[in-house]
């Protein structure tokens, strides 16, 4: 049995572990997800339907989009359009907007 003092020392560490683990375990966006289909999301920008999405710009991808909430070097990152899921850095969707 642990003492109250030991318990108080362990609780903040356990909370930090849960918080960091939860963000690292976010599911990737599935290209078949209804939101992804509606936005034309693809995990690889090279596979974007350039005929359907005339606004596609060569070289555009999630990593250089204003909505991407990760570092440019991260393989995946959060996007407010796909809450609770992560987009691929090299992905693309029709909501792409050039990062300032």
KOLDO-599269 format. One record per atom (N, C-alpha, C, O): residue in one letter; atom name; z, y, x; residue number from 1. Coordinates in steps of 0.1 Angstrom, whole numbers, plus 2048, in hexadecimal, padded with zeros to 3 digits. Example, Ala and Ser with C-alpha at 12.3 -4.5 7.8 and 13.67 -1.06 7.14 Angstrom:
<rs>
<"A"; "N"; <84E; 7C7; 884>; 1>
<"A"; "CA"; <84E; 7D3; 87B>; 1>
<"A"; "C"; <84E; 7DF; 884>; 1>
<"A"; "O"; <855; 7DF; 88E>; 1>
<"S"; "N"; <847; 7EA; 880>; 2>
<"S"; "CA"; <847; 7F5; 889>; 2>
<"S"; "C"; <84F; 800; 881>; 2>
<"S"; "O"; <850; 80B; 886>; 2>
</rs>
This chain:
<rs>
<"X"; "N"; <800; 7F4; 808>; 1>
<"X"; "CA"; <800; 800; 800>; 1>
<"X"; "C"; <800; 80C; 809>; 1>
<"X"; "O"; <807; 80D; 813>; 1>
<"X"; "N"; <7F8; 816; 805>; 2>
<"X"; "CA"; <7F8; 823; 80D>; 2>
<"X"; "C"; <802; 82D; 808>; 2>
<"X"; "O"; <805; 82D; 7FC>; 2>
<"X"; "N"; <806; 835; 811>; 3>
<"X"; "CA"; <80F; 840; 80D>; 3>
<"X"; "C"; <807; 84B; 807>; 3>
<"X"; "O"; <7FB; 84C; 808>; 3>
<"X"; "N"; <80E; 854; 801>; 4>
<"X"; "CA"; <808; 860; 7FB>; 4>
<"X"; "C"; <801; 868; 806>; 4>
<"X"; "O"; <7F6; 86E; 804>; 4>
<"X"; "N"; <807; 86A; 811>; 5>
<"X"; "CA"; <802; 871; 81D>; 5>
<"X"; "C"; <7F4; 86B; 821>; 5>
<"X"; "O"; <7EB; 872; 824>; 5>
<"X"; "N"; <7F4; 85E; 822>; 6>
<"X"; "CA"; <7E7; 857; 826>; 6>
<"X"; "C"; <7DD; 859; 81C>; 6>
<"X"; "O"; <7D1; 85C; 81F>; 6>
<"X"; "N"; <7E1; 858; 80F>; 7>
<"X"; "CA"; <7D7; 85A; 804>; 7>
<"X"; "C"; <7D1; 868; 804>; 7>
<"X"; "O"; <7C5; 869; 802>; 7>
<"X"; "N"; <7DA; 872; 806>; 8>
<"X"; "CA"; <7D5; 880; 807>; 8>
<"X"; "C"; <7CB; 882; 812>; 8>
<"X"; "O"; <7C2; 88A; 811>; 8>
<"X"; "N"; <7CD; 87B; 81D>; 9>
<"X"; "CA"; <7C4; 87C; 829>; 9>
<"X"; "C"; <7B7; 875; 826>; 9>
<"X"; "O"; <7AC; 879; 82B>; 9>
<"X"; "N"; <7B7; 86B; 81E>; 10>
<"X"; "CA"; <7AB; 863; 81C>; 10>
<"X"; "C"; <7A2; 869; 811>; 10>
<"X"; "O"; <795; 868; 812>; 10>
<"X"; "N"; <7A7; 86F; 807>; 11>
<"X"; "CA"; <7A0; 874; 7FB>; 11>
<"X"; "C"; <795; 87E; 7FF>; 11>
<"X"; "O"; <789; 87C; 7FB>; 11>
<"X"; "N"; <797; 888; 808>; 12>
<"X"; "CA"; <78C; 891; 80B>; 12>
<"X"; "C"; <781; 88A; 813>; 12>
<"X"; "O"; <775; 88D; 811>; 12>
<"X"; "N"; <784; 880; 81B>; 13>
<"X"; "CA"; <77A; 879; 822>; 13>
<"X"; "C"; <771; 871; 819>; 13>
<"X"; "O"; <765; 870; 81B>; 13>
<"X"; "N"; <778; 86A; 80F>; 14>
<"X"; "CA"; <770; 862; 806>; 14>
<"X"; "C"; <767; 86B; 7FD>; 14>
<"X"; "O"; <75C; 867; 7FA>; 14>
<"X"; "N"; <76C; 877; 7F9>; 15>
<"X"; "CA"; <764; 880; 7F1>; 15>
<"X"; "C"; <758; 885; 7F9>; 15>
<"X"; "O"; <74D; 886; 7F4>; 15>
<"X"; "N"; <75A; 888; 806>; 16>
<"X"; "CA"; <74E; 88C; 80E>; 16>
<"X"; "C"; <744; 881; 810>; 16>
<"X"; "O"; <738; 884; 810>; 16>
<"X"; "N"; <749; 875; 811>; 17>
<"X"; "CA"; <740; 86A; 813>; 17>
<"X"; "C"; <738; 868; 806>; 17>
<"X"; "O"; <72C; 865; 807>; 17>
<"X"; "N"; <73E; 869; 7FB>; 18>
<"X"; "CA"; <737; 867; 7EE>; 18>
<"X"; "C"; <72C; 872; 7EC>; 18>
<"X"; "O"; <721; 870; 7E8>; 18>
<"X"; "N"; <730; 87F; 7F0>; 19>
<"X"; "CA"; <727; 88A; 7EE>; 19>
<"X"; "C"; <71B; 889; 7F7>; 19>
<"X"; "O"; <710; 88A; 7F2>; 19>
<"X"; "N"; <71C; 885; 803>; 20>
<"X"; "CA"; <711; 884; 80C>; 20>
<"X"; "C"; <709; 878; 809>; 20>
<"X"; "O"; <6FD; 878; 80A>; 20>
<"X"; "N"; <70F; 86D; 805>; 21>
<"X"; "CA"; <708; 861; 801>; 21>
<"X"; "C"; <6FF; 863; 7F5>; 21>
<"X"; "O"; <6F4; 85D; 7F4>; 21>
<"X"; "N"; <704; 86B; 7EB>; 22>
<"X"; "CA"; <6FD; 86D; 7DF>; 22>
<"X"; "C"; <6F0; 874; 7E2>; 22>
<"X"; "O"; <6E5; 871; 7DC>; 22>
<"X"; "N"; <6F0; 87F; 7EA>; 23>
<"X"; "CA"; <6E4; 886; 7ED>; 23>
<"X"; "C"; <6DA; 87E; 7F5>; 23>
<"X"; "O"; <6CE; 880; 7F3>; 23>
<"X"; "N"; <6DF; 876; 7FE>; 24>
<"X"; "CA"; <6D6; 86E; 806>; 24>
<"X"; "C"; <6D0; 862; 7FE>; 24>
<"X"; "O"; <6C5; 85D; 802>; 24>
<"X"; "N"; <6D5; 85F; 7F3>; 25>
<"X"; "CA"; <6D0; 853; 7EB>; 25>
<"X"; "C"; <6C8; 858; 7E0>; 25>
<"X"; "O"; <6C4; 850; 7D7>; 25>
<"X"; "N"; <6C3; 864; 7DF>; 26>
<"X"; "CA"; <6BB; 869; 7D4>; 26>
<"X"; "C"; <6AE; 861; 7D4>; 26>
<"X"; "O"; <6A8; 85E; 7DE>; 26>
<"X"; "N"; <6AA; 85D; 7C8>; 27>
<"X"; "CA"; <69E; 855; 7C7>; 27>
<"X"; "C"; <691; 85D; 7C9>; 27>
<"X"; "O"; <691; 869; 7C6>; 27>
<"X"; "N"; <687; 857; 7CF>; 28>
<"X"; "CA"; <67A; 85F; 7D0>; 28>
<"X"; "C"; <673; 860; 7C3>; 28>
<"X"; "O"; <676; 858; 7BA>; 28>
<"X"; "N"; <66B; 86A; 7C1>; 29>
<"X"; "CA"; <663; 86C; 7B5>; 29>
<"X"; "C"; <659; 861; 7B4>; 29>
<"X"; "O"; <652; 85E; 7BE>; 29>
<"X"; "N"; <658; 85B; 7A9>; 30>
<"X"; "CA"; <64E; 850; 7A6>; 30>
<"X"; "C"; <642; 858; 7A1>; 30>
<"X"; "O"; <643; 860; 798>; 30>
<"X"; "N"; <636; 855; 7A7>; 31>
<"X"; "CA"; <62A; 85B; 7A2>; 31>
<"X"; "C"; <626; 859; 794>; 31>
<"X"; "O"; <61E; 860; 78E>; 31>
<"X"; "N"; <62C; 84E; 78E>; 32>
<"X"; "CA"; <62A; 84B; 780>; 32>
<"X"; "C"; <634; 851; 776>; 32>
<"X"; "O"; <633; 84F; 76A>; 32>
<"X"; "N"; <63E; 858; 77C>; 33>
<"X"; "CA"; <648; 85F; 774>; 33>
<"X"; "C"; <640; 869; 76B>; 33>
<"X"; "O"; <637; 870; 770>; 33>
<"X"; "N"; <644; 86B; 75E>; 34>
<"X"; "CA"; <63C; 874; 756>; 34>
<"X"; "C"; <63B; 883; 75B>; 34>
<"X"; "O"; <631; 889; 75A>; 34>
<"X"; "N"; <646; 888; 761>; 35>
<"X"; "CA"; <646; 895; 767>; 35>
<"X"; "C"; <63C; 895; 773>; 35>
<"X"; "O"; <635; 89F; 774>; 35>
<"X"; "N"; <63C; 88B; 77B>; 36>
<"X"; "CA"; <633; 88A; 786>; 36>
<"X"; "C"; <624; 88A; 782>; 36>
<"X"; "O"; <61C; 890; 788>; 36>
<"X"; "N"; <622; 882; 778>; 37>
<"X"; "CA"; <614; 881; 772>; 37>
<"X"; "C"; <610; 88E; 76D>; 37>
<"X"; "O"; <604; 893; 76F>; 37>
<"X"; "N"; <618; 895; 765>; 38>
<"X"; "CA"; <615; 8A2; 760>; 38>
<"X"; "C"; <612; 8AD; 76A>; 38>
<"X"; "O"; <609; 8B5; 768>; 38>
<"X"; "N"; <618; 8AC; 776>; 39>
<"X"; "CA"; <616; 8B5; 781>; 39>
<"X"; "C"; <60C; 8B0; 78B>; 39>
<"X"; "O"; <609; 8B7; 795>; 39>
<"X"; "N"; <607; 8A4; 789>; 40>
<"X"; "CA"; <5FD; 89F; 793>; 40>
<"X"; "C"; <604; 89B; 7A0>; 40>
<"X"; "O"; <5FD; 89C; 7AA>; 40>
<"X"; "N"; <611; 898; 7A0>; 41>
<"X"; "CA"; <618; 895; 7AD>; 41>
<"X"; "C"; <612; 888; 7B3>; 41>
<"X"; "O"; <610; 87E; 7AD>; 41>
<"X"; "N"; <610; 889; 7C0>; 42>
<"X"; "CA"; <60C; 87E; 7C9>; 42>
<"X"; "C"; <615; 87E; 7D5>; 42>
<"X"; "O"; <618; 889; 7DA>; 42>
<"X"; "N"; <619; 873; 7DA>; 43>
<"X"; "CA"; <622; 872; 7E6>; 43>
<"X"; "C"; <61A; 875; 7F3>; 43>
<"X"; "O"; <621; 878; 7FD>; 43>
<"X"; "N"; <60D; 875; 7F2>; 44>
<"X"; "CA"; <605; 878; 7FD>; 44>
<"X"; "C"; <5FA; 883; 7F9>; 44>
<"X"; "O"; <5F2; 880; 7F1>; 44>
<"X"; "N"; <5FB; 88F; 7FE>; 45>
<"X"; "CA"; <5F2; 89A; 7FA>; 45>
<"X"; "C"; <5E4; 896; 7FC>; 45>
<"X"; "O"; <5DB; 89C; 7F5>; 45>
<"X"; "N"; <5E1; 88E; 805>; 46>
<"X"; "CA"; <5D3; 88A; 807>; 46>
<"X"; "C"; <5CD; 882; 7FB>; 46>
<"X"; "O"; <5C1; 882; 7FA>; 46>
<"X"; "N"; <5D6; 87D; 7F3>; 47>
<"X"; "CA"; <5D1; 876; 7E7>; 47>
<"X"; "C"; <5D1; 87E; 7DA>; 47>
<"X"; "O"; <5CF; 879; 7CF>; 47>
<"X"; "N"; <5D3; 88B; 7DC>; 48>
<"X"; "CA"; <5D3; 894; 7D0>; 48>
<"X"; "C"; <5C5; 895; 7CA>; 48>
<"X"; "O"; <5BB; 895; 7D1>; 48>
<"X"; "N"; <5C4; 895; 7BD>; 49>
<"X"; "CA"; <5B7; 896; 7B6>; 49>
<"X"; "C"; <5B2; 8A4; 7B7>; 49>
<"X"; "O"; <5B5; 8AC; 7AE>; 49>
<"X"; "N"; <5AA; 8A6; 7C1>; 50>
<"X"; "CA"; <5A4; 8B4; 7C3>; 50>
<"X"; "C"; <59A; 8B8; 7B9>; 50>
<"X"; "O"; <599; 8C4; 7B7>; 50>
<"X"; "N"; <594; 8AF; 7B2>; 51>
<"X"; "CA"; <58B; 8B2; 7A7>; 51>
<"X"; "C"; <593; 8B7; 79B>; 51>
<"X"; "O"; <58F; 8C0; 794>; 51>
<"X"; "N"; <59E; 8B1; 798>; 52>
<"X"; "CA"; <5A6; 8B4; 78C>; 52>
<"X"; "C"; <5AF; 8C1; 78F>; 52>
<"X"; "O"; <5B1; 8C9; 786>; 52>
<"X"; "N"; <5B4; 8C2; 79B>; 53>
<"X"; "CA"; <5BC; 8CD; 79F>; 53>
<"X"; "C"; <5B5; 8D7; 7A8>; 53>
<"X"; "O"; <5B6; 8D5; 7B4>; 53>
<"X"; "N"; <5AE; 8E0; 7A2>; 54>
<"X"; "CA"; <5A5; 8E9; 7AA>; 54>
<"X"; "C"; <5AE; 8F2; 7B3>; 54>
<"X"; "O"; <5A9; 8F8; 7BD>; 54>
<"X"; "N"; <5BB; 8F4; 7AF>; 55>
<"X"; "CA"; <5C4; 8FD; 7B7>; 55>
<"X"; "C"; <5C8; 8F6; 7C4>; 55>
<"X"; "O"; <5CF; 8FD; 7CC>; 55>
<"X"; "N"; <5C5; 8E9; 7C6>; 56>
<"X"; "CA"; <5C9; 8E3; 7D3>; 56>
<"X"; "C"; <5C3; 8EA; 7DF>; 56>
<"X"; "O"; <5B7; 8ED; 7DF>; 56>
<"X"; "N"; <5CC; 8ED; 7E9>; 57>
<"X"; "CA"; <5C8; 8F3; 7F5>; 57>
<"X"; "C"; <5CA; 8EA; 800>; 57>
<"X"; "O"; <5D4; 8E3; 802>; 57>
<"X"; "N"; <5BF; 8E8; 808>; 58>
<"X"; "CA"; <5C0; 8DF; 814>; 58>
<"X"; "C"; <5CC; 8E3; 81C>; 58>
<"X"; "O"; <5CF; 8EF; 81F>; 58>
<"X"; "N"; <5D4; 8D9; 820>; 59>
<"X"; "CA"; <5E0; 8DB; 828>; 59>
<"X"; "C"; <5ED; 8DE; 820>; 59>
<"X"; "O"; <5F8; 8DF; 826>; 59>
<"X"; "N"; <5EC; 8DF; 813>; 60>
<"X"; "CA"; <5F7; 8E1; 80B>; 60>
<"X"; "C"; <5FE; 8D3; 809>; 60>
<"X"; "O"; <5F8; 8C9; 807>; 60>
<"X"; "N"; <60C; 8D3; 809>; 61>
<"X"; "CA"; <614; 8C8; 806>; 61>
<"X"; "C"; <622; 8CC; 803>; 61>
<"X"; "O"; <625; 8D8; 805>; 61>
<"X"; "N"; <62A; 8C4; 7FE>; 62>
<"X"; "CA"; <638; 8C7; 7FA>; 62>
<"X"; "C"; <640; 8CE; 805>; 62>
<"X"; "O"; <647; 8D7; 802>; 62>
<"X"; "N"; <63E; 8CA; 811>; 63>
<"X"; "CA"; <646; 8CF; 81C>; 63>
<"X"; "C"; <643; 8DE; 81F>; 63>
<"X"; "O"; <64C; 8E5; 824>; 63>
<"X"; "N"; <637; 8E3; 81B>; 64>
<"X"; "CA"; <635; 8F2; 81C>; 64>
<"X"; "C"; <634; 8F9; 80F>; 64>
<"X"; "O"; <62D; 903; 80E>; 64>
<"X"; "N"; <63A; 8F3; 805>; 65>
<"X"; "CA"; <63B; 8F9; 7F7>; 65>
<"X"; "C"; <648; 901; 7F6>; 65>
<"X"; "O"; <652; 8FE; 7FB>; 65>
<"X"; "N"; <647; 90C; 7EF>; 66>
<"X"; "CA"; <653; 915; 7EC>; 66>
<"X"; "C"; <65E; 90D; 7E5>; 66>
<"X"; "O"; <66A; 911; 7E6>; 66>
<"X"; "N"; <65B; 903; 7DD>; 67>
<"X"; "CA"; <665; 8FC; 7D5>; 67>
<"X"; "C"; <66C; 8F1; 7DD>; 67>
<"X"; "O"; <676; 8EC; 7D9>; 67>
<"X"; "N"; <666; 8ED; 7E9>; 68>
<"X"; "CA"; <66C; 8E2; 7F1>; 68>
<"X"; "C"; <67A; 8E6; 7F6>; 68>
<"X"; "O"; <67B; 8F1; 7FD>; 68>
<"X"; "N"; <684; 8DE; 7F4>; 69>
<"X"; "CA"; <692; 8E2; 7F8>; 69>
<"X"; "C"; <697; 8DA; 803>; 69>
<"X"; "O"; <6A2; 8D6; 804>; 69>
<"X"; "N"; <68E; 8D7; 80C>; 70>
<"X"; "CA"; <692; 8D0; 819>; 70>
<"X"; "C"; <68D; 8D8; 824>; 70>
<"X"; "O"; <686; 8E2; 823>; 70>
<"X"; "N"; <690; 8D3; 830>; 71>
<"X"; "CA"; <68A; 8D9; 83C>; 71>
<"X"; "C"; <67C; 8D4; 83E>; 71>
<"X"; "O"; <678; 8CA; 839>; 71>
<"X"; "N"; <673; 8DC; 844>; 72>
<"X"; "CA"; <665; 8D9; 846>; 72>
<"X"; "C"; <663; 8CB; 84D>; 72>
<"X"; "O"; <659; 8C5; 84C>; 72>
<"X"; "N"; <66D; 8C7; 855>; 73>
<"X"; "CA"; <66C; 8BB; 85C>; 73>
<"X"; "C"; <672; 8AF; 855>; 73>
<"X"; "O"; <671; 8A3; 859>; 73>
<"X"; "N"; <679; 8B1; 849>; 74>
<"X"; "CA"; <67E; 8A6; 842>; 74>
<"X"; "C"; <673; 89E; 83B>; 74>
<"X"; "O"; <669; 8A3; 837>; 74>
<"X"; "N"; <675; 890; 83B>; 75>
<"X"; "CA"; <66B; 888; 835>; 75>
<"X"; "C"; <66B; 889; 826>; 75>
<"X"; "O"; <660; 888; 820>; 75>
<"X"; "N"; <676; 88C; 820>; 76>
<"X"; "CA"; <677; 88E; 811>; 76>
<"X"; "C"; <681; 89A; 80F>; 76>
<"X"; "O"; <688; 89E; 818>; 76>
<"X"; "N"; <680; 8A0; 803>; 77>
<"X"; "CA"; <689; 8AA; 7FF>; 77>
<"X"; "C"; <689; 8AC; 7F0>; 77>
<"X"; "O"; <681; 8A7; 7E9>; 77>
<"X"; "N"; <693; 8B4; 7EC>; 78>
<"X"; "CA"; <694; 8B6; 7DD>; 78>
<"X"; "C"; <68A; 8C1; 7D9>; 78>
<"X"; "O"; <685; 8C9; 7E1>; 78>
<"X"; "N"; <687; 8C0; 7CC>; 79>
<"X"; "CA"; <67E; 8C9; 7C6>; 79>
<"X"; "C"; <684; 8CC; 7B8>; 79>
<"X"; "O"; <687; 8C3; 7B1>; 79>
<"X"; "N"; <685; 8D9; 7B4>; 80>
<"X"; "CA"; <68B; 8DC; 7A7>; 80>
<"X"; "C"; <683; 8D6; 79B>; 80>
<"X"; "O"; <688; 8D5; 790>; 80>
<"X"; "N"; <676; 8D3; 79D>; 81>
<"X"; "CA"; <66E; 8CD; 793>; 81>
<"X"; "C"; <671; 8BF; 790>; 81>
<"X"; "O"; <66E; 8BA; 785>; 81>
<"X"; "N"; <677; 8B8; 799>; 82>
<"X"; "CA"; <67B; 8AA; 798>; 82>
<"X"; "C"; <68A; 8A8; 79B>; 82>
<"X"; "O"; <68E; 8A3; 7A5>; 82>
<"X"; "N"; <692; 8AD; 792>; 83>
<"X"; "CA"; <6A0; 8AD; 793>; 83>
<"X"; "C"; <6A6; 89F; 796>; 83>
<"X"; "O"; <6A2; 895; 790>; 83>
<"X"; "N"; <6AE; 89E; 7A1>; 84>
<"X"; "CA"; <6B4; 892; 7A4>; 84>
<"X"; "C"; <6AC; 888; 7AC>; 84>
<"X"; "O"; <6B0; 87D; 7AF>; 84>
<"X"; "N"; <6A0; 88C; 7AF>; 85>
<"X"; "CA"; <696; 884; 7B7>; 85>
<"X"; "C"; <691; 88B; 7C2>; 85>
<"X"; "O"; <692; 898; 7C3>; 85>
<"X"; "N"; <68B; 884; 7CC>; 86>
<"X"; "CA"; <686; 88B; 7D8>; 86>
<"X"; "C"; <677; 889; 7D9>; 86>
<"X"; "O"; <672; 87E; 7D5>; 86>
<"X"; "N"; <670; 893; 7DD>; 87>
<"X"; "CA"; <662; 893; 7DF>; 87>
<"X"; "C"; <65F; 890; 7EE>; 87>
<"X"; "O"; <667; 893; 7F6>; 87>
<"X"; "N"; <653; 88A; 7F0>; 88>
<"X"; "CA"; <64F; 887; 7FE>; 88>
<"X"; "C"; <64A; 894; 804>; 88>
<"X"; "O"; <643; 89C; 7FD>; 88>
<"X"; "N"; <64E; 897; 810>; 89>
<"X"; "CA"; <649; 8A3; 817>; 89>
<"X"; "C"; <63A; 8A4; 817>; 89>
<"X"; "O"; <635; 8AF; 816>; 89>
<"X"; "N"; <633; 899; 818>; 90>
<"X"; "CA"; <625; 899; 819>; 90>
<"X"; "C"; <61F; 898; 80B>; 90>
<"X"; "O"; <613; 896; 80A>; 90>
<"X"; "N"; <627; 899; 800>; 91>
<"X"; "CA"; <622; 898; 7F3>; 91>
<"X"; "C"; <61C; 8A5; 7EE>; 91>
<"X"; "O"; <61C; 8AF; 7F6>; 91>
<"X"; "N"; <617; 8A5; 7E2>; 92>
<"X"; "CA"; <612; 8B1; 7DC>; 92>
<"X"; "C"; <612; 8B0; 7CD>; 92>
<"X"; "O"; <611; 8A5; 7C7>; 92>
<"X"; "N"; <613; 8BC; 7C6>; 93>
<"X"; "CA"; <612; 8BD; 7B8>; 93>
<"X"; "C"; <60B; 8CA; 7B4>; 93>
<"X"; "O"; <60A; 8D3; 7BC>; 93>
<"X"; "N"; <607; 8CB; 7A8>; 94>
<"X"; "CA"; <600; 8D7; 7A3>; 94>
<"X"; "C"; <609; 8E4; 7A3>; 94>
<"X"; "O"; <603; 8EF; 7A1>; 94>
<"X"; "N"; <616; 8E2; 7A5>; 95>
<"X"; "CA"; <61F; 8EE; 7A5>; 95>
<"X"; "C"; <620; 8F4; 7B3>; 95>
<"X"; "O"; <628; 8FD; 7B5>; 95>
<"X"; "N"; <619; 8EE; 7BC>; 96>
<"X"; "CA"; <61A; 8F2; 7CA>; 96>
<"X"; "C"; <618; 901; 7CB>; 96>
<"X"; "O"; <60F; 907; 7C6>; 96>
<"X"; "N"; <621; 908; 7D3>; 97>
<"X"; "CA"; <620; 916; 7D5>; 97>
<"X"; "C"; <624; 919; 7E4>; 97>
<"X"; "O"; <62D; 913; 7E9>; 97>
<"X"; "N"; <61B; 920; 7EB>; 98>
<"X"; "CA"; <61D; 922; 7F9>; 98>
<"X"; "C"; <62B; 928; 7FC>; 98>
<"X"; "O"; <62F; 932; 7F6>; 98>
<"X"; "N"; <632; 922; 806>; 99>
<"X"; "CA"; <63F; 927; 80A>; 99>
<"X"; "C"; <63D; 934; 812>; 99>
<"X"; "O"; <634; 935; 81A>; 99>
<"X"; "N"; <645; 93E; 80F>; 100>
<"X"; "CA"; <644; 94B; 815>; 100>
<"X"; "C"; <647; 94A; 824>; 100>
<"X"; "O"; <647; 954; 82B>; 100>
</rs>
